[in-house]
Amino acid sequence: MLKEGQVRIPSGCAIAGIFSRSGERMTGRDIVRSIEVMHDRSNGLGGGFAGYGIYPEFADYYAFHLFFDDDTSQRRCEKYIEHYFSVISFGEIPTRKTPQIKDEPLIYRYFLLPLPDKLRDSQLQEEEYVSRRALRINEKIDGAFVFSCGKNMGIFKANGFPEDVGEFYQLENYAGYCWTAHGRYPTNTPGWWGGAHPFGLLDYSIVHNGEISSYDANRRFLEMFGYKCSLQTDTEAITYIVDYLHRKQGLTLQETAEVMAAPFWSTIETMPEAEKLRRTFLRKRFSSLLVTGPFSIILGFQGGMMILGDRLKLRSMVCGDYGERFYAASEECAIRAVCPDIPAVWSPEAGQPVIVGLQSANCCAP
């Protein structure tokens, strides 16, 4: 007879998030503890974290976190970076030897500003300029991979269990107002350092539990607009969908969620006329960006966090509030591990986003 722990968990992958509405900065200890209690939802083939507000001394600069296979790929990448950016500071990302984390690449960070003449000649907005440079590195420079490129935020990930990844990156030495975490259980793609979550582009970061059956349709649409899905996981596409809809198209986060987890046509037909027309427009205009299949995600962004599940609620997610802090996780135990006095937790409605922001009260239990 199979015992617990000897069979794959069909809803595997663990995600968690902690957000301080007051902007109070928290060390990485709590988010590591939160994801650690869901250890059995992952299998050691990927873990990671995103922290916001962690680089206050470099808040105005883009923080590029990079993996390099070797010195040659690093030199080639640094030459490319210096052609387009002013390098304010750089160095290895501090790590500690952790027996469970093996075969680590070279891990560096660079604080950058676009070169004014290059930015002017590009005729691009600054964020578009930066995102194109990051995507270009990942596509064209063998052995180099940008896994984080936002301002005053950073992603830390590796091939391993998330609690070991937190130990490896010494997350107790960082402090931020928002943390997200992921423990991976890959089913269709390999476990590797670049394929671990979170996935990021500019200030956006995504942790995801699920499997996207619409990946090919989503990918084909995104690649028409300059995105390149090359990291062997469907979560990469979700990150680019958010960037395209929210940053490039100017949709609100609520509207972005309504595209990604659009209601069924039968549901739209029952809505009041004005809402029916609005939802019909969004669904037809961005039909290729409907995300189908089971999923729950946590989106981190500058000044906030969004939780979203699929329209059939096929992946678990619970949320809770206590004082100034908001919590989200795949399981209630992950919240109570760091906030045992929380009076209650609740599950978001299927396909309905929960959005929290600094000094806001726009999140409440249904």
Secondary structure, DSSP 8 states (H G I E B T S, - for coil): ---TTSS--TT--EEEEEEETT---EETHHHHHHHHTTGGG--SS-EEEEEES--GGGTTSEEEEEEESSHHHHHHHHHHHHHHEEEEEEEE------TT--S--EEEEEEEEE-HHHHHHHT--HHHHHHHHHHHHHHHSTTEEEEE--BSEEEEEESS-HHHHHHHTTGGG-EESEEEEEE---SSS---TTTSS-EEETTEEEEEEE--TTHHHHHHHHHTTT----SSSTHHHHHHHHIIIIIIS---HHHHHHHHT---HHHHTTS-HHHHHHHHHHHHHTGGG---SSEEEEEEETTEEEEEE-TT--S--EEEEETTEEEEESSHHHHHTT-TT----B---TT--EEEETT-------
